[in-house]
């Protein structure tokens, strides 16, 4: 029954994307069917085919290795705050989890590793292969296919850099696809971080987040093409990922420097946005309580999102809890939403509902990301700034719908426990 509920959600969400579109052409449903089938096939293959499940499961071991390697560095620099033993007890595992010193520094390690794999041409090979799949499935041009695939592994601003010469040539629809895929996926630099946060409540978090991010790319292309249908032929061109480093050591240095910028941005974003939302909630708290509970931004937004959570395949009695996490993701970001999910009592969500929520939260669609995207794309292609600003709010909706489609797919493929 719950799997049928998720299937209904998949259809309703696609219809919603079509209804919000600029041109509601019936031919758009070829795109919808293609996207839904591609998501289901990719997810089922990665979750159930032995050869692929073994490869995906390796992500958990890789995250554990990266965590251990990062802890070795942070414990040397920050002592017990970085995971080393307390000075008064030899071998003691250290102080309680400190986000700034234990989790966030992994961004530096992942960024350096990504730069190294790019220099060795491993990441470009993976991105090109996935990009060709998207090109042929949706009949999009090479630059759009490449940037959509790249968004699975790099950030929403780093991905457009790969096709910078084509940005001024992209049609309005193609530009929107680029923006929507940026909103619907997560970067590799935070992928490991989220895996570490969720591992205590979802042992195979790294594998599940990998599947979620991969299948969200075709979901984003589907929703984007439904909302802003193409009116022109696709922009052709064989975009290539350049090798920017002179050698392996230069790649590590460059990657570490880029990771440091991301680390500072994440810390600043968390401090500022949490503070601003706290202030807004304090103002709302001055209003009379509703049903004995103070009003908050997340609570207000969670009311219309509860039916969406139900459509993903979550029982109604758990939908309000899930919708609050979805609201936190939109108002703040997925980072805070995952932290809140990890802190929920075990009885708040069933194992199946928790898995669906993990998938549905796996994307950058939030108000803070909108500012980052507008700023970044306006710098890369200033002549299209007005177009980027106009499409910005719509890209949040597209990214949110795409990750919800991913949650629905997880619900279809996950039986009730």
N, C-alpha and C positions, 0 to 999 in steps of 0.2 A: 504494500500500500504506500509506504513512504517513498519507495523508488518511483512509483507512478506519480506521486506528488512532485518529485524532483523533475520528472519528464514533463509534467504540466508546466512547471516553472520555466523550463528551458523554452517551451513554445511561447509562453506568455511574455517572457523577457525579450525574445526575438520580435514578437509582435509589437512590444512597447518601443523597441528601437526603430522598427519600421514606421510606427505611428508618429514618432518624434522626428522623422526624416523630413527633408526639404521637398522631396519628390516621391510620393508614395506610389511607385510603379510596381505592378504585380511581378514584373520580371526580376525585381530585387530578391524574390524568394529563392531564386537559384543560389544567390550568395548566402542566404540564411541556411539553406539546406547543406550547402558545401561546408560552411563554417561549423555547423552542428556535427555533421558526420566526421569532419577532420578532427574536431576536439575529442569526440567519443573514441575514434580509432586510435589517436595518439595516446589518450589517457589509458584506454584498455591495454594497449600494447606495452606501455611503460609500467603498468601495474600488474599485468597478468602473464605476459610472455616471459618464460624463464630467462632467456638470454638478456632481455632488457631489464627485467626486475633485478637481476644480479648486478647489472651495471648501475642502475639507479640506487640500489642498496649500498653500493660502494660510496655514495655521497655521504652517508652517515659516518663511515670510517674516515673519510677524508676530512670531514668537519671535526671529528675527534682529534685527528692528527694536527690540524691547524690550531685547534684550541690548545693542545698540549705545547705546540711550538710557540704560540703567542704567550702562553703562561710562563714559559721559560724566560722569555725576554722581559715581561712585565714584572716577574718576581725578582729579577736581577736589579731592575731600575727602581721599583716601588716597594720592594720588600714584601711583608705580609699582606699589604694592601693589593699587591699584584698577584697574590696566590702563593707566596712563599711561606715558610713556617714562621710562627710567632717566635719572637726572640726568647721567651721564657719557657718554651716547650718544644724541644727538638722533634721534628717530624710532624708537628701539628699542621693540618691542612691550611691554616690561615684564617683570616677574618671572614665574615660573611660576604656574600657576593656584592661587589662594588662595581656598579655599571661602568663608571668612567675609567676604571683601571683594568677590569677583567674582560668586559665584552667589547667595548668600543675599539680598543687597540687592534682587534682582529681585522678591522678595516684596513689598517696599514699593511698587514701581511697579505691579505687577499688582493689588494691593489697592486702590490709589487709582484705577486705571483701572476696576476692577469697580464701585466705588462711583459713579463718574461715569456708567458705562453704566446702572447701576440708576436713578440720578436722571433720566437721559434716557429711561427706560422701555424700553430695548432688551433688557437681560437679562430683566426680567420677562416680556416678550413671548415670548422663546425658552423660558423655563422653563414658562410656562403652556401653550404649544403641545405641548411634550414631555410635560407632565403629563397633558394630555387624552388623548394616545396611550396612556399607561400606564393611565389610568382605563378607557378603552373596551376595551383588550386584556385586562385582568385583572379588570374589573368591581370595581375598588376605588373608595373614596370620593374626593371632591375633595381633602381635606386630605392623604391618603396619596399620591395621584398628584402633587400639587404638591411635597411634600417629597422624594419619590423622584427627581423630575426636578431639583430644586434641588441635591441632593447631587452631581450631576455638575459643578456650577460653584462651589459654596460648601462650607464645611466641615461636618463631622458635627454640630456644635453650632449653627452659624449657620442651617442648613437647618430644624431644628425651631423656631427662633425665628419663622419665617414662618407657622407654624400654631399658635403658642403657645395661643391660646384653645381649640383643639380637643384639646390633649394629654391633658387629663383625661377626655375623652369617647371617645378611641380604644379599640377593643377590644384584647384581649391580642395577637391576631394582627396587627392594624394597628400596634400599638406595635413589635412584632418586625420588621415590614416596614421601619418607619422606622429601626430600629437596624441591620438587615442592609444596607440601601442605603448607610448611612453608612460601614459597614465595607468595602463592595465598591467604592467609588469614591474618587477623589482630588479635593482642592479645587483651584480655579483658581490659588490662590496658590502651590502647589507644582508645578502642571502645567508651567509654563515652566521652573522649576528642574530638574525631571527631564528635560525635553527637552534642556536645555543639557548635562546630564551625559551623556546617551546619544547625542547627535549625533555624536561622534567614532566610535562603533561602529555607529550606525544613522542614516544621513544624514537620513531623513525621520521622525525620532523624534517630532516635534511632531504630525504627522499621525496616526501610529500610536497615540500615547497618547490623542489626542482620540477616535479610534474606540474604543479599549479602554474608556475611561471611560464613553462614551455607551452601549455595548452591555452594560456591566456592570450598569447600572441595571435593565433587564428581567431579567437573570440573577439579581440579588439578590431582586427581587420574586418570581420563580419559586421560588427555593430557600426563601425565608422562608415562602411560602404552603404549600409542601410540608412544611416542618418544623413549623410552627405553623398548621394549617388554620383558616380563619375559622369561627366557630360562630354569629356574629351578622350581621345585615345591615350593610353598610358604613356608616361615619359620613359623612353627607352634609354639604355646606356648600361654599360658594364662597369659598375662602381667597384673599386678595389679598396681593400683596407691597407693603408700605407704602413711601411716599416719605419718608425720614427727614431728608433734607437740605433746607436752605432755598434752596440754589442750587448751581451747579456748583462754585464755589470751596469751599463748605462740604462738598460731597461729597468733594472731593479731600483736604481736611483730615481728615475723618472716616475715609476709606479709608486714608490714610497712618498715622493713629493705630492703626487696627485691624491694619494690616500690621506695624507695629512690635511689637505684642503677639505676633503670630504668629512674627515673626522671632526674638524673644527666646525664645519657647517652643520653637522648632525647635532653636536653638543649645543651650539647656539640656537638652532631651530627648536630643540627640545625645551631649553630654558625659556625662550621667548614665547613660543606658542602655548606651552603649559601655563605660563604666567598669565598670558592674555585671556585664555579660556577660563582660568581660575577667576580673574577679575570679572569677566562677563557673567559667570555663574554666580558670583557674589552679588552682582546687581540683580540678577533674576531671583536670587534668594531673598531679596527684600519684598518680593511679591508674596501674597498668601500661599501657603502650601496647597498642593493639589493631591488629594487622596492621602493626606498625611505625610507627603514627601516634598521637599523643596524642588523647585523647578531648576533645571540645568539645560544648557544647549543640547547636550547629548540626549537628555530625556525627551525634550521636545521633538528632536529629529527622529528619535527611535519610534515614535508612534506611527508615522507613515511608513517606516521601514519594516515594521513587524510583519505585514502581509508579504513583503518581499522575502523575509527570512523564512516564512512558512512555505513559500513557493520553492525555495531551495531544497525542501524536503525535511525541514526541522519541525517537530511536533509543536502545536500551538502553545502548549504550556511552557516550552523553552524558547519560543520565538521572540518574546520580549527581551530576554537576556541576550540572545543573539543580535537582535536589532540594536541594542545599546552599544554593542561592540562595533557594528557596522557604522553607527552614528559617530562613534569616537574616531573611527578611521577617516570619515569624511571631514569632521570638524577639526580634528588634530592631525593624526596620521596613523598609518598601519603599525608603526613602531609602538606607540602608546597602546593601541588596541591589542597588540600581541602581548604586551606586558600585563594588561588587564585580564586577558584570557588566561595567561599563566597563573594569575592570582585567584581565579575563580575557584570556589569549592568544588570538589569532584562531582557532587550531586547536582550542580547547577545546569550542566549540559551532559547528555549521554555521549559515549565515545563517538558514535556516528555523527551527532550534531557538532561536536567539537571539531571533527575532521572537516566537515562541510564549511564551518566558519573559518578554519585555517585557510582553506582554498579561496573563500570569498573575500578575505582580507588581503590577499597577496597581490597588491598593486599600489601604485603611487597616487591614485585618484583622491586628492584632498586639496583644500584651499591653499596650503603652503606650497604644494608642488606647482600649482597654477602660477604663482609668482615666479618660481624658479624657471618654469618653461617659457613664460612670456619674456622674462629678462634674457634668458639664454638665446632663444630663437630671434629675438629682436636684435641681438648683437650679431648673430650669424648672418641674418638676412634682413637688414634694417628697412629695406624698401617694402617689406611685407608685414611690418609691425602692426598696422591697423587690422590686417586680415587675421593675424595671430591672436590679437586681443579679442576680436569678434568671435573667433572660434574657441577661445579659451574656456569659458564656462561650459560650453557644449562638450568639450573634451573630457571634463570631469564626469559628466553624465555618461559619456561613452565608456570611459575607463571603469566606472562603477558598474555599469551594466555588464561589461565584459567579464569582470571578476565574479559577478553574481552568476553569469552563465557557467563559469568554471566551477563555482560551488554547486550548481545544479548538476553538472556532469559528475562531480564527485558523489553527489547523492544518488544518481542513477546507478553508478557502478559499485556503490557500497550498500550491501543489504542491511536491514535493521538487525541490531544485535539482540 
